[in-house]
Amino acid sequence: MRCTCWIVSIPAGLGELSAPLHSLIEFLGLDDDLVEVAALASAPLNAGPSRKELDAWIRSLPEKEKNDLLVTAASRSGDRWRNDLLRRFRQQDEQRDSRECRQVQRRTAGDLLAAVRALAEERTRLSDAKRAAEAKRQKAKAEADRRRYLDQLEKRRETTWNQIAAHIQRRQPIEYDKAVSLLVDLHDLAVRKHQVSEFQSALEKLRQTHAAKESFLRRLTNAKL
C-alpha cells in the first residue's frame, strides 16, 4: 500500500475515477473541486510493487533471508512462493508507511475549503486571461482588417464620393445610412493620411447641398461628423 491520510485513496484527477467512485461522489453530492483538492493528498493506486521497489527491498534483507527466498523459489511449484513473497513485502511496506503517515500532518476541513477557493480563483484567473488574450487577438485582427480596407478605399476615393451622392439622392433612410457609413470611412482615411481639413471642407459642401434633408443631417450629427 501507499501512505495516505484519507479514508479512501482518490486517483489524482477526476478523469481517472472509476464508475463506482463517480456514482458514490454523485450520491454524496460532493463538489468536484473538493474531490480534486482531496485527490492532491492521495497517492496513486498501484496494482503491485514495481521491480525497482522489490529490488531495493530484497537487497536490504539479511543474507540468510535472501538465501531462504532462493531455496523457496527453487523448491516450490506454482505461484504460492511468489504470493508469499509479495505478502511479506506488503506487510513490511505497510509498517513503514504507517510510521510515515503518523508524521504527516492531516489537512482540516478548513484547509480543504481554502484549497477549493484557491482552485476556483485560479480557474477564474486562467479563464479571464484566456478571454483577454482572445479579445486582444480579435482586436488586432479587426485593426488589421480596417487598415487593409482603408488602403483599398484610398484607391477609389473619388468613386466613393460619387457613391455617397447617389445614396443621398435616393432619399431613403437605408440609403442615408449607407452614405453616412462611407463618410465615416472617408473620415478615418483622412485622419490616417493627415488630411482632415480637406475632408471637413468636402463634408461642409455636402451639408450645404443637402441642407433640406434633415434626416440625413441628423445621421451625420449622430455619427459625429
N, C-alpha and C positions, 0 to 999 in steps of 0.2 A: 504494500500500500504506500501512499504518499501522505505526507503530513498535511492536514487541512484542519482548520479551526471552524468548520461549518458542519451542520448536521448532514448535509448531502454534498457531494462533490459536483460542482457545476462546470461543464466544459466552458473554456474561455471563448465566448461568442455565442449569441443566441442561435445562429445558423447551425451550430453543432449539436443542439439539443435533440434528444430522441423524441419520438411521438408521444410516449407515455409522460415524459417530463414536461413537454409542451402542454399536454392535457392537464397535468397537475397545476401548472402555473396559471392556466386559464381558469381552472376550477377555484383556485385560491384567490383569483383576482389580483395577482401580483403585477406591479408596474414593470414594464420591460426594462426601464432604466435601472430600477432597483435590482433586478435579476442580473443585469450586466455588470454593475459595480460589485455585486456579491461574487460574480464569477472571477473577478480580478484577484480575489484572495484564495481561489480554489486551484489546486494543482490539476493538471490534465489527468484524465483516467488512462491508465496503462493496462494493456491486456496481460502483461507479464514483465519480468525483469529483462533488461537488454543484455546483450552479450558482454558489453563493457561493464555493467553492474555485476554480473556473475563473475567475470574475470577478476575484478577488484576484490570481491568477497572471498573467492576461493584462494586467491593469493594471500589474503590476510589470515587464513586458517593455519593452525599449527601443522607441522609436517606430518604427524601421526594421523590427524584427521583427514588430511588430503590423501594419504595412502589408503585409509579406510574407504574413502569415496571411490578410489580407483578399483579397489578389490570388489566393492559392492557393484559397481558398474559392470565389471567383467563377469561376476558370478550370477547376477540376476537377469532373467529374461523379461521381455516386455518393457513397459514404461513405469513399472512400480518404483524402481530405484530413482528414476527421474522425478516422479511426483514427490517422493520423499525428500529429494534434494531441494526441490522448489519450495516445499512446505517449510523445511528448515530455514531456507533463505528468507522466506516471508516472515517467519517468526522473529528472526533476529532483526530484520528490516523494520518490523512493526515496533519492536522495543526501542530501536534507535529513533524512529520518527516520533514515538510517544514522548521521548525525552525532549526532542526538538520542539514539539508542539507546546510543551509546558513553558518553553522560553519565548513563545510567540505571543505578543500582546493582541488579544482579540479586539476587533472593532465593535464599538457600541452602535445602537440604533441611530444615535445622533451622528456618528461618523458616517454611517451608510447614507443617511439623508443628506448630509453635507456633500458627499461624493456624488449623489444623484443630482443635486443642484449644480455642482460644478460641471457634470457631464452635460446637463441641459444647457448651461451657459456656453460651454464650448461648442455644442452643436449649433446654437443660435449664432455664435460668432462666426463659425465657418459658413453658415448659410448666408449671413449678412455679407461676408467677404465675397462669397460666390456671386451674390446678386449685384454687389458693387462692381465686381470685375466684369460681369456681363453688361451692366449698364454703361460702363466705360467703353467696352468694346463696341456696343451699339452706337454710342455717341460718336466714336471715332469713325465708324463706318458711315454714319449719316453725314458727318462733316466732309468726308472724302467724296461721297456721292454728290454733295452740294457743290463742292469745288469743281467736279467734272461737269456738272450741269451748267454752272456759270461759265466755264470755259467754252462750252458749246454755244451758250447764249450770246457770248461776245461776238461770235462769228455771224450771228443773224440778228444783230441789234436793230437795224433799220426795219427788217421784216417784222420784228416783234412789235415795234411801234405801230406799224400798219395793221397788225392783228388786233392790237388794243383798240384802235379807232373803229375797226369793223365790229368788234364786240359791242362797243358803246352805241353804235348806230342802230343796233337791233332793238334797243330799248326794252330789254327783258332782264329780270333780276339775275337769272343764271348767267347771262352774258356779261352783266356788270361785274359779277363775281369773278368771271374768267379774266376780265380786263384788269381788275384790281390785283389778282394773283400775279399776272405778268408784270404789272407795275412794281410789285414788291420784289420780284426777281431782278428787274432792271435797277431798282434802288440798291439792292445788295451788291450787284455788279459794280455800280457806281462807287459804292463805299470801298470795295476791294481795289478799284482802279484809281481811287482818289479823284473822282470826277463827280462829286455830289452836287456841286454848284451847277454843272451842266444839266444834270438830271432834274434838279429843282426848277431850273428855268423852263425845261420842256414840259414838266408837270404843271407849272403855273399856266402855261399857254393852253394846256389841255383843260384845266379848270375853267378858264375864261371861255373857251369854245363851247363847253357843255355846262355853263352856269345854270341853265334852266333845269337840268336833270338832278333834282335834289336827292333822289335815291342813290344815284351814282356818287355824288359828292359826299353823302353820308357814309358810304362804304369807304371812301378814301380816308375820311376822318377816323373811322374805326380801325383802319389799317395803319394809322399814324403816319400817313403820307402827306 
